[in-house]
């Protein structure tokens, strides 16, 4: 889906609603409250009424779009821009693209971005299999001065797991200790995985065993000895994904808070895992029309700064 196609095909709220109805109710309109199929369309064409419980609703009721006053064509353009931005798009850039330099609200654009990310986070995830690459990295601002050199206590740990020629997972983690690593391995890597490739971090062998995998399935590459490829043993795939993430943080988003970091990780993995898909735009809309609402109050709860 291209920008001219979206502008042409979904230029009005009516056209957008028609698509959302097909995505939400492929077998016919269903009442969100009682699940009954006896639905009548009211004179106000965008609204439905359930004959069983008399509940009135629209295609956007109870979804990410709930209570939004933004025109649907604007929503669709925002979805396309975020889906097609390989390294992400900041709320400031989205605001300038959709409303221009002196129109619109940054808060509106920021909230819009996070609601799209929240929908992306609901995408179903299957267990990773085959050849797995796993690594950890740290993201966050730099502190100047010699006394901060080598310190990571002000950075956030991100664990990455990637199936070779397959899907990617990013997780914000408290640390990279064996218990933490084992948790993510157990939750995301299939029991019959062929091999798990990591660097020489001492926590990995114990973590892999704790997760229930045989030590024979663990292969390492010694980065400290400047060895990055040993036959087919390498973690270059997951490290390339980390590079893409960091380019997104530095070059596009510029600043990401610890609280909202998981949302950015979800966006990056959702887009990465559909990098060859021709239906990523429709996939995103499908998740948006089935995901639960995200209120601004919940998004900003207990938060002084927004990313």
C-alpha positions, -999 to +999 in steps of 0.1 A: +000+000+000+014+034-011+006+069+001-012+078-032-032+046-029-043+053+007-052+089-003-074+076-031-089+045-016-096+059+019-102+096+013-134+098+035-146+085+069-172+063+051-146+045+030-124+039+060-153+026+081-162+001+053-127-014+055-127-015+093-161-032+093-147-059+070-116-064+092-135-065+125-165-085+114-155-107+084-186-129+090-211-100+096-216-074+123-217-088+159-227-070+190-196-063+211-216-067+243-238-098+239-222-112+207-256-115+190-258-112+152-292-096+150-280-061+143-297-032+126-280-002+110-294+030+122-303+060+101-270+075+111-252+049+089-221+047+111-240+034+141-255+000+148-281-013+173-283-048+188-318-062+186-311-084+216-297-060+242-304-026+225-267-017+227-257+010+203-222+009+189-199+018+160-171-001+144-147+019+165-164+011+199-141-007+223-110-005+200-079+016+197-100+041+178-124+045+207-133+081+216-110+095+189-121+128+173-094+125+146-107+118+111-102+083+100-083+092+068-058+109+091-055+077+112-049+057+080-022+080+068-005+078+102-006+040+102+010+039+067+037+063+077+047+043+108+045+010+090+067+022+062+093+040+084+120+013+087+137+031+116+105+045+131+090+080+130+089+104+158+057+121+170+072+155+159+079+142+124+044+127+122+029+160+134+048+180+107+039+155+080+001+153+088-006+188+100+023+210+090+048+230+111+023+253+128-008+231+131-019+202+152-007+192+186+024+173+196+004+155+223-021+144+198+006+130+175+024+113+204-008+097+217-016+086+181+017+069+178+014+051+211-021+038+203-007+023+170+022+007+190-003-007+215-021-024+187+011-038+173+019-052+207-012-075+205+001-094+175+003-131+181+038-145+187+048-181+180+077-199+196+110-195+178+127-225+164+156-237+142+187-217+146+185-190+173+207-160+178+206-143+212+223-112+226+219-083+249+225-046+246+221-014+266+203+017+254+202+052+271+219+085+273+256+090+278+271+104+310+302+125+306+332+121+328+357+094+335+339+082+366+310+071+344+331+051+319+320+015+317+289+021+339+256+008+328+234+015+358+218+045+340+210+025+308+182+001+300+190-036+292+174-049+260+175-087+253+172-098+217+163-132+204+161-139+166+153-169+146+177-171+117+156-162+086+127-158+109+111-136+136+127-112+161+119-105+197+131-075+218+125-073+256+133-046+281+149-065+310+160-057+345+195-072+339+213-099+318+218-124+346+212-161+341+177-161+357+165-133+335+179-148+303+165-182+312+130-167+316+130-152+281+145-183+265+118-205+281+090-182+270+101-177+235+123-205+223+108-239+213+119-270+233+131-287+201+153-258+189+183-269+169+209-245+182+212-213+203+241-190+194+254-164+218+285-145+226+308-154+255+288-138+283+292-163+312+255-162+321+243-179+289+254-215+295+235-217+329+206-198+315+201-222+286+203-252+310+178-236+334+154-230+304+155-268+298+178-270+268+208-293+264+243-277+267+251-294+233+226-270+216+246-240+228+273-225+205+293-194+212+314-169+193+342-151+212+337-114+205+364-105+231+389-122+209+376-103+179+360-134+165+326-126+150+320-156+126+331-192+132+318-213+104+280-208+107+282-197+143+275-160+146+253-135+162+255-110+134+218-113+127+206-102+161+234-075+163+221-061+130+186-059+145+201-041+175+218-016+151+185-009+135+169-003+169+197+021+180+195+040+147+158+044+154+164+057+189+192+081+179+181+091+144+143+091+145+128+091+181+159+109+196+147+102+231+129+071+246+119+069+282+124+037+302+087+034+308+077+035+272+108+016+258+088-017+255+063+001+232+090+011+209+105-024+210+071-038+201+068-014+171+103-023+159+098-060+161+063-058+145+077-040+115+108-061+113+089-094+113+067-081+084+095-065+065+087-085+034+049-084+038+027-067+013-001-065+038+015-048+068-008-019+065-039-041+067-024-062+094-018-032+116-054-020+110-067-054+119-049-054+152-061-018+159-097-028+154-094-058+178-071-043+204-085-029+237-087+009+240-057+028+254-066+060+273-043+089+277-046+087+315-034+051+315-006+058+290+008+086+311+000+073+346+029+077+371+050+093+344+067+127+346+083+127+312+069+112+280+092+098+253 
